[in-house]
């Protein structure tokens, strides 16, 4: 008999296939089952047998693997544990953010530092940045203006009179004396100092003229050969040569060498930064009894909510600051190093006693300065002891209030003492600001009792502008108009400025003065105007008096650091060899006078014919005398 499932041979009487375990069905024969009980018995036996075989098969296969341990039952954590962990994580993240950002760091300091320590931090942080900006300009100045390679810079100083003003003076002078009318042609005067075209020597030139015409000019030139040449082209076609005494030449050379030697030893920007940090700490670590509030502060029409820090500068605080600064100085090896190298350079130049009155024979050595500082320190300590023992009265010398924004930046301040109150507020960088200054007790000078200056301005990224008004004893004195001041002047040492003081009240009796000015320029709005530019190559500035369109008077100043145009002077080959101790020198000079040039220049400059003719007659007269001799 075969298994119906797998086809294997099955022995007779077997209930299950020995190969696959399937139940073996009995062959159907013609003889039916006797009854249902036999069938039921067969089914039960089949089920039991299948179960036994299945369990045996499972046990056999299961023995091939390691037993699997039972997993312990997990206990569920309360919900509040997860919430607490999340909160702690957030706090840690927030703390890191607070400490690592400007705003957050300031909040952290303001919250956890005492008012005294917070004010010290604010002052040191803000003043430190201002000092760094100033040292940047210092660095630029050292590189460009003070460089020994640039000592040949050209300088020009010019004074100019407006036509209306010079004519007014001429008319006024002619009323006094008809011959004095000649002053009307003098409308400008200039002094120049710089490199001349002859071997690169230095020259000083003086000019008088008008209408861009030099009526008369003179130049004084110190040559490298130690001689002096004086040139007046309009009078004499040659340079007047004079030998300079050797001792004078030695002093001139000495001064020049000293400026070069000392310049090379000036402190560097990093050195000054290091020193400033130490002394700022010595000053600001002494703030005491600081009051801290949060208020909305107003100056003029500007207002802002600020942290307000107020402290009293009394004698105890100021004396303690003095002590700390002197103690820091006495132990400051860096300052000692700087001073000693500058001192050595100075001593080397003036080791032989200088005969120049403006130069001291010697400078104080560091030991001498240190001795003076120690004496001052002893006196300060003695004063502090008396203040603490109440032997001396501890007076409040000034009250200072600092306004701080949410970033820890000073956006305003208020300084008040017995005579001066100054308030300034600028709520945001690049925004509007308000200024108020009151100075009392100025009557001692005999002019007025108090002066008040108020106004507002605006600071952009690059420029500052403002309009202010000055009032004296309740009467307007003048207006201050800042048309523009480039911020780069403070940060880079270059930029432009344009400032005016207008609507000036000249005080008692000013009505008659204003009438005179009105007659001259047709306007009583007289003011002072300051304009100029600063760059790495040159500086140019003017100050004028007028109404903004016409100048009564103007002063100009130009310093050309590099690439300046050379001044002209007659060279040695055209010099007149003269002994200035000989009276015949002047006769020799007169013989060389160009009898046409000066009168010609006068006519071109606008002088009247009578004046030009008089000059010609005068020159001819002196030449006749010279010819006689």
C-alpha positions in Angstrom: 0.0 0.0 0.0 1.3 3.5 -0.9 0.9 6.9 0.9 -1.4 9.1 -1.0 0.6 12.2 0.0 4.2 11.3 -0.7 3.8 8.0 -2.6 6.0 5.9 -0.2 5.3 2.3 0.6 3.4 1.9 3.8 3.1 -1.5 5.7 -0.2 -3.0 6.2 -1.9 -1.9 9.3 0.1 1.3 9.7 -1.9 4.3 10.7 0.6 6.9 9.6 3.2 7.3 6.8 6.6 6.6 8.2 8.1 9.1 5.7 5.8 12.2 5.9 3.7 11.3 8.9 0.4 11.8 7.0 -2.5 9.5 8.2 -3.0 6.4 6.1 -6.5 6.0 4.9 -7.9 2.5 4.9 -8.6 1.1 1.5 -12.3 1.0 0.6 -13.5 -2.5 0.2 -16.7 -3.8 -0.5 -17.3 -4.6 3.2 -18.6 -1.5 5.0 -17.6 -0.5 8.5 -19.6 -2.3 11.0 -20.8 0.6 12.8 -20.0 4.3 13.8 -18.2 3.4 17.0 -15.4 1.8 15.0 -15.1 5.1 13.0 -14.9 7.2 16.1 -12.3 5.1 17.6 -10.1 5.3 14.5 -10.4 9.2 14.4 -9.4 9.5 18.1 -6.4 7.3 17.6 -5.3 9.2 14.6 -5.5 12.6 16.4 -3.6 11.3 19.4 -0.9 9.8 17.2 -0.5 13.0 15.1 -0.1 15.1 18.3 2.6 12.7 19.6 4.5 12.8 16.4 4.3 16.7 16.2 5.6 17.1 19.7 8.5 14.7 19.1 9.4 16.6 15.8 9.3 20.1 17.6 11.4 18.8 20.5 14.0 17.4 18.1 14.3 20.6 16.1 14.3 22.8 19.2 17.3 21.0 20.6 19.5 22.6 17.8 19.1 26.3 19.3 20.1 28.0 22.5 17.2 28.7 24.8 15.7 32.3 24.6 15.7 34.0 28.1 12.5 35.5 29.2 12.2 39.3 28.8 11.6 41.1 32.1 8.5 43.2 32.4 9.2 47.0 31.8 7.9 49.5 34.3 6.4 52.6 32.7 8.1 56.0 33.9 5.8 58.8 35.0 5.1 61.6 32.5 6.7 64.3 34.6 10.2 62.9 34.3 10.2 63.5 30.5 8.9 67.0 30.9 11.6 67.8 33.5 14.3 66.6 31.2 13.0 68.7 28.3 12.9 71.8 30.5 16.5 71.2 31.7 17.7 70.8 28.1 16.0 74.1 27.1 17.5 75.9 30.1 21.0 74.7 29.2 20.6 75.7 25.5 19.3 79.1 26.6 22.1 79.7 29.0 24.7 78.9 26.3 22.9 81.3 23.9 22.8 84.0 26.6 26.5 83.8 27.3 27.5 83.6 23.6 25.5 86.6 22.3 25.9 90.3 22.8 22.3 90.9 23.9 22.1 87.7 25.9 25.5 88.2 27.5 24.4 91.7 28.6 21.2 90.4 30.1 23.2 87.7 32.0 25.6 90.4 33.4 22.8 92.8 34.2 20.8 90.1 36.0 23.5 88.4 38.0 26.2 91.1 38.5 26.0 93.8 41.2 25.2 97.3 40.0 28.9 98.3 40.7 30.3 95.4 38.7 27.9 95.9 35.9 28.7 99.6 35.6 32.4 98.8 35.6 31.9 96.3 32.8 29.8 98.7 30.7 32.4 101.6 31.1 35.4 99.4 30.4 33.7 97.8 27.4 32.5 101.0 25.8 35.6 103.2 26.6 37.8 100.4 25.4 36.2 100.4 22.0 36.5 104.2 21.8 40.1 104.0 22.7 40.7 101.4 20.0 39.1 103.7 17.5 41.3 106.6 18.6 44.4 104.4 18.4 43.5 103.4 14.8 43.6 107.1 13.9 46.9 107.4 15.8 48.3 104.5 13.8 47.2 106.1 10.6 48.8 109.4 11.7 52.1 107.7 12.6 52.2 105.9 9.2 51.3 108.9 7.1 51.8 112.3 8.8 54.6 111.5 11.2 56.7 109.2 9.0 60.3 110.4 8.8 60.1 109.7 5.1 57.5 112.5 4.9 59.3 115.2 6.8 59.6 117.2 3.6 55.8 117.8 3.5 54.7 121.1 2.1 52.6 123.4 4.2 50.7 126.4 3.0 48.9 129.0 5.2 46.8 131.6 3.4 44.8 134.7 4.5 42.4 136.2 2.0 40.1 139.3 2.3 36.8 139.4 0.4 36.5 142.2 -2.2 33.7 143.9 -0.2 35.8 143.9 2.9 39.1 145.1 1.3 37.2 147.9 -0.5 35.5 148.9 2.8 38.9 149.1 4.4 40.3 151.0 1.5 37.5 153.6 1.7 37.9 153.8 5.5 41.6 154.3 5.1 41.3 156.9 2.4 39.0 159.0 4.6 41.9 159.1 7.1 44.5 159.8 4.5 44.3 159.9 0.7 47.6 158.2 0.4 46.3 155.2 2.3 44.0 154.1 -0.5 46.8 151.7 -1.7 45.7 149.1 1.0 42.8 148.1 -1.3 45.0 146.0 -3.5 46.3 143.9 -0.5 43.7 141.1 -0.6 45.7 138.0 0.2 48.8 136.9 2.0 50.3 133.5 2.1 53.1 131.6 3.8 54.4 128.4 2.3 56.9 126.0 3.6 58.2 123.0 1.7 60.6 121.5 -0.8 62.0 123.8 -3.4 63.2 122.9 -6.9 66.8 123.3 -6.0 68.4 120.1 -4.6 65.3 119.3 -2.5 66.1 121.9 0.2 63.6 123.5 2.5 62.1 126.9 1.8 59.8 129.4 3.4 57.9 131.8 1.1 55.8 134.8 1.9 53.5 136.4 -0.7 51.3 139.5 -0.9 48.8 140.0 -3.7 45.3 140.1 -5.0 43.2 138.6 -7.8 45.5 135.6 -8.1 48.4 137.9 -8.8 51.4 137.9 -6.5 52.3 141.5 -6.2 55.3 140.8 -4.2 56.8 137.6 -2.8 59.9 136.7 -0.8 61.4 133.3 -0.1 63.9 132.2 2.5 65.8 129.1 1.5 68.2 127.1 3.8 70.5 125.2 1.5 72.2 121.9 2.3 75.6 123.7 2.2 74.5 125.6 5.3 73.9 128.9 3.6 70.8 131.1 3.5 69.3 132.5 0.3 66.7 135.2 0.3 64.8 135.8 -3.0 62.4 138.6 -3.8 61.8 138.1 -7.5 59.7 141.2 -8.0 62.5 143.4 -6.7 65.7 141.5 -7.5 66.3 138.9 -10.1 68.8 137.1 -8.0 68.9 135.4 -4.7 70.6 137.3 -1.9 73.1 134.9 -0.3 74.0 135.0 3.3 76.2 132.6 5.2 74.6 131.1 8.3 76.7 130.8 11.4 77.7 127.3 12.2 76.2 127.2 15.7 72.8 128.1 14.2 73.1 125.4 11.6 74.0 122.9 14.3 70.9 123.7 16.2 68.6 123.5 13.2 70.1 120.1 12.3 69.8 119.0 15.9 66.1 119.8 16.1 65.4 117.9 12.8 67.4 114.9 14.0 65.7 114.9 17.3 62.2 114.8 15.7 63.3 111.8 13.5 65.0 109.9 16.4 62.1 110.3 18.8 59.5 109.5 16.2 61.1 106.1 15.6 60.7 105.2 19.3 57.0 106.3 19.8 54.8 103.6 21.3 53.0 101.3 18.9 49.3 100.8 18.7 49.4 97.4 20.5 51.5 98.8 23.3 49.0 101.7 23.8 46.1 99.3 23.7 47.7 97.1 26.4 48.4 100.1 28.6 45.0 101.6 28.2 43.3 98.3 29.3 45.2 98.3 32.5 44.5 101.8 33.5 40.8 101.6 32.5 40.5 98.7 34.9 42.3 100.7 37.6 39.8 103.5 37.2 36.5 101.7 36.7 37.0 99.0 39.3 36.5 101.8 42.0 32.9 102.6 41.2 30.8 102.2 44.4 27.3 102.7 45.7 25.8 102.5 42.2 22.0 103.0 41.9 20.4 100.9 39.1 16.9 101.5 37.7 15.0 101.1 34.5 13.4 104.3 33.2 12.4 106.1 30.0 14.9 108.9 29.6 14.3 112.1 27.5 16.7 114.7 26.1 15.1 117.3 24.0 12.4 115.4 22.0 14.5 112.1 22.0 13.4 109.4 24.5 14.4 105.8 25.2 13.8 103.2 27.8 17.2 102.5 29.4 19.0 100.9 32.3 20.0 103.9 34.3 23.2 103.6 36.4 24.1 106.5 38.7 27.1 107.0 40.9 28.6 109.8 43.0 32.2 110.7 42.3 33.2 111.8 45.8 36.6 112.5 47.2 37.0 108.9 48.5 36.3 107.4 45.1 38.5 109.9 43.2 41.4 109.5 45.7 41.2 105.7 45.5 41.3 105.9 41.7 44.4 108.1 41.9 46.0 105.5 44.2 45.2 102.6 41.9 46.5 104.4 38.8 49.8 105.4 40.5 50.3 101.9 41.9 49.7 100.4 38.4 52.1 102.9 37.0 54.9 102.1 39.5 54.7 98.5 38.5 54.2 99.0 34.8 57.2 97.5 33.1 55.7 98.1 29.6 55.5 101.8 30.2 59.0 101.8 31.7 60.3 100.1 28.5 58.6 102.7 26.2 59.8 105.7 28.2 63.4 104.5 28.4 63.7 104.0 24.7 62.2 107.5 23.9 64.3 109.0 26.6 67.5 107.4 25.3 66.7 108.8 21.8 66.1 112.2 23.2 69.3 112.2 25.3 71.4 111.1 22.4 70.3 114.1 20.4 70.7 116.7 23.1 73.5 115.2 25.0 75.4 118.4 24.5 73.6 121.3 26.1 71.2 122.9 23.6 71.4 126.6 23.0 67.9 126.7 21.6 65.8 128.3 24.3 62.7 126.2 23.4 64.5 122.9 24.1 65.2 121.7 27.6 68.7 120.6 28.4 67.5 117.2 29.5 64.4 115.1 29.9 63.2 113.4 33.1 64.5 109.8 33.3 62.1 107.0 34.2 63.6 106.9 37.7 62.9 110.6 38.2 59.3 110.2 37.0 58.9 107.1 39.2 60.2 109.1 42.2 57.6 111.8 41.6 54.9 109.2 41.2 55.8 107.6 44.5 55.6 111.0 46.2 52.2 111.6 44.7 51.1 108.1 45.8 52.2 108.7 49.4 50.2 112.0 49.5 47.1 110.3 48.0 47.3 107.5 50.6 47.6 110.0 53.4 44.6 111.9 52.1 42.5 108.8 51.8 43.3 107.9 55.5 42.1 111.3 56.6 38.9 111.0 54.5 38.2 107.6 56.0 38.8 108.9 59.5 36.6 111.8 58.7 39.4 114.2 59.4 38.6 115.6 55.9 35.1 116.1 54.6 34.2 113.7 51.9 32.5 115.9 49.3 30.7 114.8 46.1 32.5 116.4 43.2 30.2 115.2 40.4 27.3 112.9 39.7 27.5 110.7 36.6 24.5 108.9 35.1 25.0 106.3 32.4 22.1 105.2 30.1 22.6 101.6 28.8 20.6 99.9 26.1 19.6 96.2 26.0 22.9 95.3 24.3 25.1 96.8 27.0 26.0 99.8 24.8 26.0 103.3 26.3 23.4 105.3 24.5 23.6 108.4 26.6 24.9 110.0 29.8 24.4 112.8 32.2 27.2 114.6 34.0 26.5 117.1 36.7 28.7 119.1 39.0 28.4 122.5 40.7 28.8 124.4 37.4 28.1 122.1 34.5 25.3 119.8 33.5 25.7 117.9 30.3 23.1 115.4 28.9 23.3 113.3 25.8 21.0 110.6 24.5 21.1 108.5 21.3 18.6 105.6 21.5 20.0 103.6 18.6 23.1 103.4 16.5 22.7 105.4 13.4 19.6 107.2 14.8 18.8 110.7 16.1 20.4 112.1 19.2 19.6 114.9 21.7 22.1 117.2 23.4 21.6 119.6 26.3 24.5 121.5 28.1 24.1 124.0 30.8 27.1 125.9 32.2 26.4 128.1 35.3 28.7 130.5 37.1 30.4 131.9 34.1 29.7 135.4 35.2 33.1 135.4 37.0 34.7 135.8 33.6 32.7 139.0 33.3 30.7 138.0 30.2 27.6 136.2 31.3 26.1 134.1 34.1 25.1 131.0 32.2 25.3 129.4 28.8 22.8 126.7 27.5 23.3 124.7 24.3 20.5 122.5 23.1 19.6 120.7 20.0 19.2 117.5 18.1 21.1 115.7 15.3 21.3 112.5 13.4 24.0 109.9 12.9 24.0 107.8 9.8 26.4 105.0 9.0 28.9 107.5 7.7 28.0 111.1 8.6 26.9 113.1 11.6 24.6 116.1 11.2 23.1 118.4 13.8 21.4 121.7 14.6 22.1 123.3 18.0 21.3 126.7 19.6 23.3 128.6 22.2 21.5 130.8 24.6 23.1 133.2 27.1 21.1 134.6 30.0 17.8 133.8 28.1 19.1 135.6 25.0 20.0 133.7 21.9 23.8 133.9 21.2 24.3 131.8 18.0 23.3 128.7 16.1 25.5 125.7 15.4 24.9 123.9 12.2 26.8 120.7 11.5 26.2 120.1 7.8 28.3 117.0 7.9 31.2 115.5 9.8 32.4 112.2 8.4 32.7 109.5 11.0 35.7 108.1 9.2 37.8 111.0 10.6 37.6 109.3 14.0 37.9 105.7 12.7 40.3 106.0 9.8 41.8 109.5 10.1 40.3 110.7 6.8 37.1 112.4 5.7 35.5 115.8 5.4 33.7 118.3 7.7 31.4 121.2 7.2 30.4 123.2 10.3 29.0 126.7 10.7 28.3 129.0 13.6 25.6 131.3 12.3 23.1 134.1 13.4 25.7 135.4 15.8 24.6 137.9 18.3 27.5 140.3 19.0 26.1 141.5 22.2 25.5 145.1 23.4 26.0 147.6 20.7 25.8 144.9 18.1 23.1 146.7 16.1 25.6 149.3 14.8 28.1 146.5 14.1 25.6 144.6 12.2 24.6 147.6 10.2 28.3 147.9 9.1 28.4 144.3 8.1 25.1 144.7 6.2 26.7 147.6 4.3 29.7 145.4 3.4 28.0 142.2 2.4 24.3 143.1 2.2 23.3 140.8 5.0 23.3 140.8 8.8 23.4 137.0 9.1 27.2 136.8 9.8 28.7 133.6 10.8 31.9 131.5 11.0 32.3 128.7 8.6 34.7 125.7 8.9 35.2 123.3 6.0 38.0 120.9 5.2 39.2 117.5 4.3 41.6 115.1 5.9 43.3 112.3 4.0 46.4 110.1 4.1 48.2 112.4 1.7 47.0 115.9 2.7 44.9 118.0 5.0 43.1 121.1 3.8 40.9 123.4 5.9 39.4 126.9 5.8 37.8 129.2 8.3 35.8 132.1 6.9 33.7 134.9 8.2 30.8 135.9 6.1 27.2 135.0 5.3 27.8 131.6 3.7 28.0 133.0 0.1 30.4 135.9 0.4 33.5 135.9 2.6 34.6 139.0 4.5 37.8 137.1 5.6 39.2 133.6 5.0 42.1 131.7 6.4 43.2 128.5 4.7 45.6 125.8 5.7 47.0 123.1 3.6 49.5 120.3 4.5 50.6 118.2 1.5 52.1 115.0 2.9 53.2 113.4 -0.3 53.6 114.3 -3.9 53.5 118.0 -3.1 54.4 120.5 -5.8 57.8 122.0 -5.4 58.3 125.6 -4.6 60.6 127.7 -6.9 63.6 129.5 -5.7 66.7 130.9 -7.4 69.7 128.6 -7.1 73.2 129.2 -6.1 74.3 130.0 -9.6 72.1 133.1 -9.7 72.9 134.2 -6.1 74.3 137.6 -5.2 77.2 137.0 -2.9 76.8 139.6 -0.2 78.2 140.4 3.2 75.2 141.6 5.2 77.4 143.4 7.7 78.5 145.8 5.0 76.4 148.9 4.4 77.2 148.7 0.7 75.2 145.5 0.5 72.0 147.5 0.2 73.4 149.6 -2.6 74.3 146.4 -4.4 70.7 145.0 -3.9 69.1 148.2 -5.2 71.2 148.0 -8.4 69.7 144.6 -9.1 66.1 145.8 -8.6 63.8 145.2 -11.6 62.2 148.7 -11.9 59.2 147.5 -13.9 58.1 144.2 -12.3 56.5 145.5 -9.0 54.6 148.4 -10.7 53.4 145.9 -13.4 52.2 143.5 -10.7 50.4 146.3 -8.9 48.5 147.2 -12.0 47.5 143.6 -12.8 46.3 143.2 -9.2 44.0 146.2 -9.6 45.9 149.0 -7.8 45.2 152.5 -9.0 47.6 154.2 -11.5 48.8 156.8 -8.9 50.1 154.0 -6.7 51.8 152.2 -9.5 53.4 155.4 -10.7 54.6 156.3 -7.2 56.2 152.8 -6.9 58.0 153.3 -10.2 59.2 156.8 -9.1 60.4 155.4 -5.8 62.4 152.6 -7.4 64.0 155.0 -9.9 65.0 157.3 -7.1 66.7 154.6 -5.1 68.5 153.3 -8.2 69.8 156.8 -8.9 71.3 156.8 -5.4 72.9 153.4 -6.0 74.3 154.6 -9.3 75.8 157.6 -7.6 77.7 155.4 -5.2 
